[in-house]
């Protein structure tokens, strides 16, 4: 295959790459697997007769979705043997991702945790329709179902998500302010200040993957969560420092231990308090925070 024959295909693929990565990532919750899906998409795309393609964006997303669904079924089998809780791989993103409300919501850690409860097809249909605005007819081609079946799947997936979706997220500015208060309370060991920043029904989910220590089950309630973090800090055995950053389109904290990356602390904030905490420590899931990753809906 010559460079002349693949040149137009390459240009089109590159122009849509950020979109395709975002689609794959939202379906999979794994940046590593999303990159593999893009490689598989490219190999199929270069064999396509571009003259027969009506919508290049839709066609590329269709290929990506099919490959992501294949990969997601494999990923689910890996999850069955996973040690502890499974959380999505965090991504270091530009602060301006928050300006696109649908994009920021689609990749938010809180929503992606909720999407884990869906079947692979439900997840793909929900993502394509709610985050990227594809019609039921377009999605039908991608998931190899009839439009009528896709409508039913979309309704079922939306109902499932709405039943579990966290309350409306705080603004980036409010989230950053609450995280700063949390960070200060931890650094000073101020129990009351920590309790003030935690919602009474706060929930902690932590992912160490069996490689790093993490609570194996959700921890619920402000009192238990406060004891977990303050007690863990005393046992850390090193210099823990939290740095403000943007993860998955939301303000978050990068945590280092003796200047080495220890984990990512993401949170959902409601009514001025932290309602959900997502702490990813598994080093195999932290490659996506080494450099800023571009996301797109178009």
Buried (B, 14 or more C-beta within 10 A) or exposed (E): EEEEEBEEBEEBBEEBBBBBBBBBBBBBBBBBBBBBBBEBBBEEBEEBEEEEBEEBBBBBBBBBBBBBBEBBEEBEEEEEEEEBBBBBBBBBBEBEBBEBEEBBBBBBBBBBBBBBEBBBBBBBBBBBBBBBEBEBEBBBBBBEBEEEBBBEBBEBBBEBBEEBBBEEBBEBEBBBBBBBBBBBBBEEEBEEBBBBBBBEEBBBBBBBBEBBEBBEEEBEBBEBBBBBBBEBEEEEEEEBBBEEBBBBBBBBBBBBBEEEBBBBBBBBBBEEBBBBBBBBBBBEBBBBBEEBBEBBBE
